[in-house]
Amino acid sequence: MYKIYFKQAWQMLMQNRFISIIAILGTALAIMMILVIVMADTVQNADAAPESNRSRTLYIEFFIKRDSTRGAISAGPLPYKLVQECLLDLKTPELITFVNEARHDLRNYLNINRQGADNSFDIVPRMTNDAYWKLMNFSFVSGRPFSREEHDAGQQVAVISQSLATNLFPGEDATGKTVDLKFVPFRIVGVVKDVSPVFKEAAGDVWVPITAQKEYMEKYVAVMLRLRDKNDYPALVREIDEVKRKFDLANKPWTLFLNAPYSHRTYTMHVGGYSNEKELPQIIRTKYRKSAMILLILLLVPAVNLTGFSLSRMRKRMSEIGIRKAFGAKRHVILFQVLYENMLTSLIGGVLGLILSFPMVFWLRHWLLGIPPGGEIPAGIMLSLPVFLMTFLVCILLNLLSAGIPAYRAAKMSIVDSLYQNDQRS
């Protein structure tokens, strides 16, 4: 029976080629736009090396200090000194690390060159601690990450990217060599494979201990926490509340507010800047509502347009449907057949939309993901099971929305009305 339905659907496509092409292209464009959003979300939030622990990582990046007597406020990204004072000794997380934001502007660039050589490059160094290398899953070309002892001692050691190592030491192993970072000598202890800018907490050219220079300890950082178990989250919140209480007692009249540790998905929403805990859920709900509204519009607009094509097809088949009813065909059987046949158009459009979505994501990578021109997106993340499942789900939804109403009307119509409509059209 399904083979018959398939043959019928294929014949309908061939008989009405122009309408079929328009319907397939409309479906493909709708699915492409939805998949571009889905792929961008997947790239930003999927567990993938070197950020293999995204789903287990919580973030704290924002603070507010208020003077309860004068009303003065100090707010913004977390300064490392506050992190050192309040967060590095938390007991609930199994791992605590941090890294400064890699903002590419003139204030953050530092000059690096091979010691004794004239060739130099402008880079944005990442300041962190030894736990960073346990959270991130870097692939080392040579050498190793800097150790806890090197970090605690404030040794001037560095890990650099493979491309920077090639530029500084062409044809040589950079490990063990010395570079001048803003005229300060740093010994290279490891070289890692280049990281795509899509991994915002892992991408970089040079990683150094934040303790290696006094000026580095003045930087703002984002704290990353990895829990042993998701059920430890309430205990973590209680511990942070206790830290804030102790800070308030020791620094009267100042009171401290830290954003509650939130997930990687929330972190990528850029929800920082709220002034109390009650605002965060509202901000997140608003962002989710906006995303849902965009996806709904991307589904409904093409579905409404494709409904006209489905109605046109139904009118040409009313006599066939009337005859089938006369021979005892049930309404649900006719409804299922029409949806099944229309699904062929949706699947062809879905495959075409999936194919088109890949170059579209690459083309819009700067707007969607903040990746500079020439930056790469790991193809393995986009070619994932969730993306393919979403493609199939969107095909089904678009099929139901565009063909559901015409199919229901055709199945509900009486035998006489079906034949009468066909006679009128003739």
C-alpha positions in Angstrom: 0.0 0.0 0.0 2.8 2.4 0.9 4.5 1.7 -2.4 1.3 2.7 -4.2 1.1 5.9 -2.2 4.7 6.7 -3.1 4.1 6.0 -6.8 1.0 8.2 -6.7 2.8 11.0 -5.0 5.7 10.8 -7.5 3.2 10.9 -10.4 1.5 14.0 -8.9 4.9 15.7 -8.6 5.7 14.9 -12.3 2.2 16.0 -13.6 2.4 19.4 -11.8 6.1 20.1 -12.2 5.9 23.9 -11.8 3.7 23.8 -8.7 5.9 20.9 -7.3 9.1 22.9 -7.8 7.6 26.0 -6.1 6.4 23.9 -3.2 9.7 22.1 -2.8 11.7 25.4 -3.0 9.3 27.0 -0.4 9.8 24.0 1.9 13.5 24.0 1.4 13.9 27.8 2.2 11.7 27.5 5.3 13.7 24.5 6.6 17.0 26.1 5.7 16.2 29.2 7.8 15.1 27.1 10.8 18.2 24.8 10.5 20.5 27.8 10.4 19.2 28.8 13.8 19.4 25.2 15.1 23.0 24.8 13.8 24.1 28.1 15.3 22.7 27.0 18.6 24.3 23.5 18.3 27.7 25.0 17.5 27.5 27.3 20.5 26.3 24.7 23.0 27.4 21.2 22.0 30.1 19.4 23.9 33.0 19.4 21.5 36.8 19.5 21.9 38.3 21.6 23.3 35.2 22.7 25.2 34.1 19.1 25.9 32.5 20.0 29.2 30.0 22.6 28.2 27.0 20.7 29.5 28.7 20.3 32.9 30.1 23.8 33.2 28.6 26.7 35.2 29.6 30.3 34.9 29.9 33.4 37.1 30.9 36.5 35.3 29.1 39.5 36.8 29.1 41.3 40.2 27.6 44.3 41.9 28.8 46.0 45.0 26.5 48.4 46.7 27.2 50.9 49.5 24.2 50.6 51.7 24.7 54.0 53.3 25.5 56.2 50.3 23.9 54.2 47.5 27.1 54.0 45.5 27.3 51.1 43.1 30.3 49.3 41.5 29.3 46.7 38.9 30.7 44.9 35.9 32.7 41.9 34.9 34.4 39.9 37.7 37.9 41.3 38.7 40.4 38.5 39.4 41.1 39.9 42.9 37.4 39.4 43.8 37.5 35.9 42.4 40.7 35.1 44.3 39.1 36.4 47.5 35.6 34.8 47.2 35.4 31.9 44.7 38.7 30.0 44.4 38.2 28.2 47.7 34.7 26.9 47.0 34.3 23.2 48.2 31.3 22.1 46.2 32.7 22.2 42.7 35.2 19.5 41.7 37.0 22.1 39.5 37.3 25.9 39.5 39.0 27.9 36.8 38.7 31.2 35.0 39.9 33.0 31.9 39.9 36.6 30.7 37.8 37.6 27.8 39.6 37.6 24.4 38.4 41.0 23.2 40.3 42.0 20.0 40.7 45.7 20.5 43.8 47.9 20.8 43.6 47.9 24.6 44.0 44.1 24.8 46.6 43.5 22.2 50.1 42.6 23.4 53.2 42.4 21.2 55.0 39.0 21.1 58.2 38.1 19.3 60.9 35.5 19.3 63.6 36.5 21.7 66.3 38.2 19.7 64.3 38.4 16.5 62.6 41.4 14.8 59.4 39.6 13.6 56.6 40.3 16.0 52.8 39.7 16.2 49.9 41.3 18.0 48.1 38.8 20.1 45.5 38.8 22.9 46.9 36.6 25.7 44.5 34.4 27.8 45.2 34.5 31.6 44.1 31.5 33.6 45.2 28.9 36.1 46.3 25.2 35.9 42.7 23.9 36.4 41.8 25.4 33.0 43.7 22.6 31.3 41.6 20.0 33.1 38.3 21.6 32.0 39.4 22.1 28.4 40.3 19.2 26.1 43.1 20.7 24.1 45.2 18.7 21.6 48.8 19.2 22.3 51.2 19.1 19.3 54.2 19.2 21.7 55.0 19.9 25.3 52.4 20.2 28.1 50.2 22.7 29.9 51.7 24.8 32.7 51.5 23.1 36.1 49.9 24.2 39.4 53.4 24.7 40.8 54.3 27.0 37.9 51.1 28.9 38.3 51.4 29.3 42.1 55.0 30.4 41.8 54.1 33.0 39.1 56.6 31.5 36.7 56.7 33.2 33.3 55.7 30.2 31.2 53.3 30.0 28.2 51.4 27.7 26.0 51.0 28.9 22.4 48.9 27.9 19.4 50.4 25.9 16.5 49.9 28.7 13.9 51.8 31.2 16.2 54.5 28.7 16.8 54.9 28.2 13.0 55.2 32.0 12.5 57.6 32.5 15.3 59.7 29.4 14.8 59.3 28.2 11.2 60.5 24.6 10.9 61.4 24.3 14.6 59.8 22.8 17.7 58.8 25.9 19.7 58.6 24.0 23.0 61.5 25.1 25.3 62.1 28.3 23.3 61.7 31.8 24.8 59.5 34.6 23.5 59.1 38.2 24.6 55.6 39.1 25.6 55.4 42.8 25.9 59.2 42.8 26.4 59.0 40.2 29.2 60.6 36.8 28.5 58.3 33.7 28.7 59.4 30.1 28.2 57.1 28.0 26.0 56.2 24.8 27.7 53.6 23.5 25.2 52.0 24.0 21.7 48.4 23.2 21.0 46.5 22.8 17.8 44.6 26.0 16.6 41.2 26.4 18.1 38.2 27.8 16.2 36.9 31.2 17.4 33.5 29.5 17.9 35.0 28.1 21.2 35.1 31.5 22.9 36.5 30.3 26.2 39.2 28.1 24.6 40.3 30.1 21.5 43.5 32.0 21.7 47.1 32.4 20.7 48.9 32.4 24.0 47.9 31.1 27.4 49.9 32.2 30.5 49.4 31.9 34.3 47.5 34.9 35.6 50.1 35.1 38.4 53.0 35.6 35.9 52.7 39.4 35.9 51.2 41.8 38.4 49.2 43.6 35.7 47.6 40.4 34.6 46.0 40.1 38.1 44.1 43.3 37.4 42.2 41.6 34.6 38.5 40.8 34.5 37.7 37.1 34.2 34.8 34.7 33.8 34.7 31.9 36.4 34.0 28.4 35.2 32.8 25.7 37.7 32.4 22.0 37.0 30.2 20.1 39.5 30.7 16.4 40.4 26.9 15.9 39.9 24.1 18.1 38.7 22.3 17.5 42.1 25.1 19.5 43.7 23.8 22.8 42.3 21.6 23.8 45.3 24.6 23.1 47.6 26.8 25.4 45.4 24.2 28.2 45.5 24.1 27.9 49.3 27.9 28.0 49.5 28.1 31.1 47.3 25.4 32.8 49.4 27.6 32.1 52.5 30.6 33.6 50.7 28.6 36.8 50.0 27.4 36.9 53.6 31.0 36.8 54.8 32.0 39.4 52.4 29.2 41.7 53.5 30.3 41.3 57.2 33.9 42.0 56.4 33.4 45.0 54.1 30.6 47.0 55.7 28.7 49.0 54.4 29.4 47.3 51.1 27.2 44.4 50.0 28.1 41.9 47.3 25.9 40.4 44.6 27.2 37.7 42.2 25.1 36.3 39.4 23.9 32.8 40.3 26.0 30.2 38.5 24.3 29.6 35.2 24.6 27.0 32.4 26.6 27.3 29.2 23.4 27.9 27.2 22.4 30.8 29.5 26.0 32.1 29.3 25.8 32.2 25.5 22.6 34.3 25.8 24.7 37.2 27.3 22.3 37.8 30.1 24.8 39.6 32.3 23.8 43.0 33.7 20.8 42.1 35.8 20.7 43.6 39.3 19.1 40.8 41.3 18.3 37.1 41.3 14.7 37.7 40.4 15.5 39.4 37.1 17.5 36.4 35.6 14.6 34.0 35.1 12.5 36.8 33.5 15.4 37.7 31.1 15.9 34.0 30.2 12.1 33.5 29.6 12.0 36.6 27.4 14.9 35.4 25.3 13.3 31.9 24.9 10.0 33.5 23.9 11.7 35.6 21.3 13.4 32.5 19.9 10.2 30.5 19.9 8.4 33.3 18.2 11.0 33.5 15.4 10.8 29.7 14.8 7.0 29.8 14.8 7.0 32.6 12.2 9.5 30.6 10.1 7.1 27.7 10.2 3.7 29.4 9.8 4.5 31.8 7.0 5.7 29.2 4.5 3.0 26.7 5.7 0.3 29.2 4.9 1.8 29.8 1.4 2.1 26.0 0.8 -1.5 25.4 1.9 -2.6 27.1 -1.4 -0.6 24.6 -3.4 -2.0 21.7 -1.4 -5.6 23.0 -2.0 -4.9 23.2 -5.7 -3.8 19.5 -5.7 -6.8 18.4 -3.7 -9.3 20.0 -6.1 -7.8 17.9 -8.9 -8.3 14.7 -6.9 -11.8 15.2 -5.5 -13.4 12.7 -7.9 -10.8 10.1 -6.9 -11.4 10.7 -3.2 -15.2 10.5 -3.8 -14.9 7.2 -5.6 -12.7 5.8 -2.9 -15.2 6.8 -0.3 -18.0 5.2 -2.3 -16.0 1.9 -2.1 -15.7 2.2 1.7 -12.5 4.1 2.4 -12.5 5.6 5.9 -11.8 9.2 6.5 -8.6 8.6 8.5 -7.3 6.4 5.7 -7.8 9.2 3.1 -6.3 11.7 5.5 -3.3 9.6 6.1 -2.8 9.0 2.4 -2.8 12.6 1.5 -0.4 13.5 4.3 1.9 10.6 3.4 1.9 11.7 -0.3 2.6 15.3 0.7 5.4 14.1 2.9 7.4 13.3 -0.2 7.5 17.0 -1.1 8.4 17.9 2.5 11.3 15.4 2.6 12.7 16.5 -0.7 12.5 20.1 0.5 14.0 19.1 3.8 17.0 17.4 2.2 17.5 20.5 0.0 17.1 22.8 2.9 19.6 20.8 5.0 22.2 21.0 2.2 21.7 24.7 1.7 21.9 25.4 5.5 25.6 24.5 5.7 26.9 27.1 3.3 24.5 29.6 4.8 25.9 29.1 8.3 29.4 29.6 7.0 28.4 32.7 5.1 26.7 34.2 8.1 29.2 33.0 10.7 30.2 36.4 11.8 26.7 37.6 12.4 25.5 34.4 13.9 28.5 33.3 15.9 30.8 36.3 16.1 33.5 34.4 14.1 35.7 36.8 12.1 36.0 36.4 8.3 38.2 33.4 7.6 37.4 31.7 10.9 36.5 28.1 10.8 33.4 26.2 12.1 34.0 22.6 13.1 31.9 20.7 10.5 31.6 17.7 12.9 29.4 19.8 15.3 26.9 20.7 12.6 26.8 17.2 11.2 25.2 15.9 14.4 22.2 13.6 15.2 20.2 16.5 16.7 20.5 18.5 13.5 19.2 15.6 11.4 16.4 14.8 13.9 15.4 18.5 13.8 15.3 18.4 10.0 12.9 15.4 10.1 10.8 17.0 12.8 10.5 20.3 10.9 9.5 18.3 7.7 6.7 16.6 9.6 5.5 19.9 11.2 5.6 21.7 7.9 3.7 18.9 6.3 1.0 18.9 8.9 0.6 22.7 8.8 0.5 23.0 5.1 -1.4 19.8 4.1 -3.3 19.1 7.2 -6.2 21.5 6.6 -6.7 20.6 2.9 -6.4 16.9 3.7 -8.9 17.2 6.5 -11.4 19.1 4.4 -11.1 16.5 1.6 -11.5 13.6 4.0 -14.5 15.2 5.7 -16.4 16.0 2.5 -19.3 13.7 1.5 -19.2 11.5 -1.6 -21.8 13.6 -3.4 -20.0 16.8 -2.7 -16.7 15.4 -3.8 -18.1 14.2 -7.2 -20.1 17.5 -7.5 -17.0 19.6 -7.0 -15.2 17.6 -9.7 -18.1 18.0 -12.1 -18.1 21.8 -11.5 -14.4 22.0 -12.2 -14.9 20.0 -15.4 
